[in-house]
Amino acid sequence: QVINPSAWQVSQPLPMLPRQSNSHKGSFGHVLIIGGNQSQGSQGMGGAAIMASGSALVSGAGKLTAACHHDFHGALLTAQPNAMVVNINEVDSVKSLIKAADVIAIGMGLGRDTHSAHLFSSYLDFAIKEQKSLVIDADGLYHLANLQQANAELILQLKSHSKSHQVCFTPHSGEAAKLLDMEVNQVEADRLSAIRRCAEIYGGQWLLKGAGSLVLIDDICFVCRVGNAGMATAGMGDVLAGLVAGLIAQSDISDNMESLLQGVLIHGKAGDISMTKGKGLRNLQAFDMLPAIAQVISELT
């Protein structure tokens, strides 16, 4: 792949300051993960919420709540006993948590049926009204594309919101193609133009995932030069979305250290570390990433 010369190539996340000794969990933010739903007649995608929750916690977030389908609560608490859970379909309860949280990450395993679309637009609208930072990923991006026709006013509100609050979008090429009403091969033919067009339409910070992932922040484009083909497996995007949300939640670190770019670089380096610890390009799994992410962040502090 030819890297566009107008994009900055980066491979090293920024160092992070150590925590103050008089800190408490409230000092490091509350992340709300909204995903891991179960559509009628389907097995559901609880693992997406579990992996996003794990990476948000290992990033250093002080508190984590997952709004997921109640059938997945036991599995999530087994994997992450320091998390809190709420039923994704209990709208009033989820909205109360949106009000209480610092960062909302929505879309990982949310589902694509009509009910999931309604939940997405309802929770997104409320998060904007409550002035919350956002990470929108996976099925959230699918519903966002449909909102262009179904609720264009909400898209305009989101774009305006992104001018004063951190809003991160994390599509792969297929999701970017749907957001732009294009074919995937058109996105791949000019990835830089595609990511810039996404920002023009929706505002915010953008990641276009893939080999040489592109990150667009304030009209400056970066190319991630870490990571490997072993990371091309289910769940990696969920881990990344949770990681980014966890970084944003921590008010004790600077804007650069909590950015989408920082999260992408930490994620990529964690994937490379996993390769040095006995994993190969064909057997690295998303759940292998959490200890590697912890190591990268530890080395940065």
N, C-alpha and C positions, 0 to 999 in steps of 0.2 A: 504493500500500500504506500502510495506517495503522500508524504505529509505536506500539507499546504504551508508554504514558507511564512505566511502571515500569522501563523499560530505559534505560540511559545511552547517549547518542549520542556517538560519538568519531570523530575524523577525523585525528588526529596521533599517530604513534608517538613513544615516548619517546627523548630523546637518549641516545647510547651513549658511554661513556668510551673514550678512545683506548687502544690496547694498550701494555703495558709494553715497554720497549726490550729487555729480557732474555728475551723470550718465545721459545718454540720450538713446533713443530707439535703436540707433545703437550699444550701449554697450552690448546688450543682444541677438544679433544674428538675422538672417533672416532664417526662415524655409520655405522650399518649399514642399508642399504636392502634390504628383502626383497620382491621382486616381479619383474615382467617375465618371467613364466613362459610356457610354450608347451604348451597342452593337446594331447593326441593329436588329430590331424585339424584343428587350428586353426593360424592364422598366428601367433598369440601377440601379446603386447603389450609388446615390448621397449622401446618408446618411453617407457612410463610410468616404468620404472626409470631410463632415460637422463635424462629431464627432472627427476625427483626428485633424482637424483645431482647434476646441475648446479646446482640451486638450493641444495642443502645446502652445496656447496662455495663458491658465491658469497656465501652468508650469512656465511662466515668459519670454518666448521668446519675443524679442522686436518687430519683424515684422513677418507676416505670409502671404504667398501667396498660394492659392490653384489652381492648374492646374486641372480642372475638365471639364466635358462636359458642353457646354454653357447652356443647358436646366436647369442645377442645380445652375447657378450663383445667381439667385434671392433668392432661398431657402437658399443658403449658406450665402449670405450677410444679410438676415433677421435674421439668427441664430447668425452670427458673423459679425456685421457691421464694426468691426475694421480690418477684413481680406481684402486682395486683391485677385482678381480672374483673371484667364486667361483661354482661351479655350485649353483643353488638346490636341486637334488635330492641333493646330497652332504650328507646330514643331519649327520654328525659334524663335517664341516668348518664348516658354517654354525653349529652349536652352539658350536664353539670360538670363532668370531667374535662370537657373541652374548656370550660370556663376556668377550671382550676389548673390546667396544665400550662406549660410554657411553650411546648412544641407539639404539633400534631403531625404524625406520619400516617398517611392514609392510602389504601389501595392494595397492599400486599395480600393476595388471596381473598380479596373482597367479593369476587364473583362478578358475573356479567349479566345477570338476569335483571328483570324490571325492578324487583324489590331492591337489589343491590344498587341499582342506578338511583333509586329514590333516596336510599340511605346516604349515598355519596353526595348528592346535591344538597341534601338537608344539612349534613355535617359540615360540608365545605362552606355553605352560606353562613352557618352559625359561627364557624371558626374565623371567618373574615370579619363578621360583626364584632367578635370578641377580640379582634386585633392580635391574632396568634401567628407565630411563625409556622411554616408548612413545608412538609416534604410530600410530594405527590408521585406515586410510583405505580407500576403494574396496572391492575384493573382500574385504579383511579385515573390513569391516563386514558384508558379506553372510554370511560364515562366522560372525561373532560372533552374528548374529541366530539362526542355526541351532543354535548352541551352547546357546541357552536351553533347548532340549529334549534335545539330544544329550549335553551335558556341563554341566549347570547348576552343578556344583561348581567348574568352571574359571571361570565367570562370577563366582561369589562370591569366588574367589581374586583375580580381576582387580579387583573392586570394593574389596576390602581393600587390595590393593597400591596402588591410586590414592590412598589416604589418606596414604601416606608417600612416594610417588614420583610424578613428573609423568607423567600418562597423558592423552593428547589424542585425542579422537575427532572426525572431520571429515566428517560426512555431508552430502549434499544431501537434499532433501525425500524423494526416492524411497528412499534408504537409510535415512533416519530412519523412514519408514513401515514398512519391513520390520523394523527393530529394535523397533518398538512394536506390530507386528502390526495396523497400521492402513492405511487408504487414503491415497494421497498428498493428495487434496483435504481430508482431515481434518487432516493436518499443516499444510497451507497455510492452513487456516481459523483456526488458533490456533498459530502457530509458537512463541510464547513458552511455552505450556503443553507443547508437544511436546518442546522442548529440556530443559525442567525434568524432564519425565518420563523422558527418556533418562538424565539424571544420577542420578535416583533409582534406576533399575534397575542401571546399570552403573558409577556413580561417575565420577570424573575430570572433566576440563575438556572442554567441548563447543563445537563450531562447527556451526551450521546454515547451510549455504551458500545463496546466492541474493541477490536484490536486497535490500539492507539486511541483510547477513549478521548473524546473532546469535552472540555469544560468551558462554558461561556459565562463570564461574570463581568458585568458592566462593559459589555462590548469588547472585552479582551478574551481571546480564545487561547486555551492551553491544551497541549497534547500530553496525555499521561504516558510516560515511558517505562512504567513498571507494570507488573502483572504478567500472566502467561496463559497459554491455551488450556491449561488444566482448570482454569476458572470458568470455562464455558460449560457450566453445569447448573442444574436447577437449584434455585435458592440463593445463588450468589448475589442477585439483585436485592433480595429481601435483606440479606446481611448488610449490604451497602446502605440501603435506605435507613435501617435502624441506626447504623453507625453515624450517618450524617445527622440524623435527628438528635442523637445523644450529644454530639459535639456542639450543635447549635444551642442546646439547652443549658450548657455550662457558661454562666455569665462571668466566671472568673478567668476565662481565657479570651484573648483578643479576637477581633473580627476575622483576621486572617486565619487564625488557628481553628475557628469554628466554621469555616467556609466549606462549601461543597467541594472545592478543589482539595482541601486538606483531607477530607474524608475519602475521596477517590484515591489519593496517593497512599494513605494509610492502608486502605483496602488492597491496593495493588501490591504494596510491599509485604503485606501479610500473606498474600497468595504466593509470593516468591519465597518467603521464609518457609511456608508449608512444603515447598518443593525440596528444601534442604533437610527436612525432618522425616524423610522416608516416604513422602507422598510422590506420586508420579502424575504425568499429564493425563492419564486415563483413570486415576482413582481418587483424585482430590475431590472432596465433597464440601458443600457449603458449611456444614456443622464443624468441619475441621478448622475453620477460619478463626473461631473465637479466641483460642489461646494464642494464635499468631497475632491477632489484632492487639491483644493485651501486651504481647512482647514489644510490638512496634511502639505503642503509646508509652510503655515503660521506658524504652530507650530514648524517646523524645523528651522525657522529663528528667 
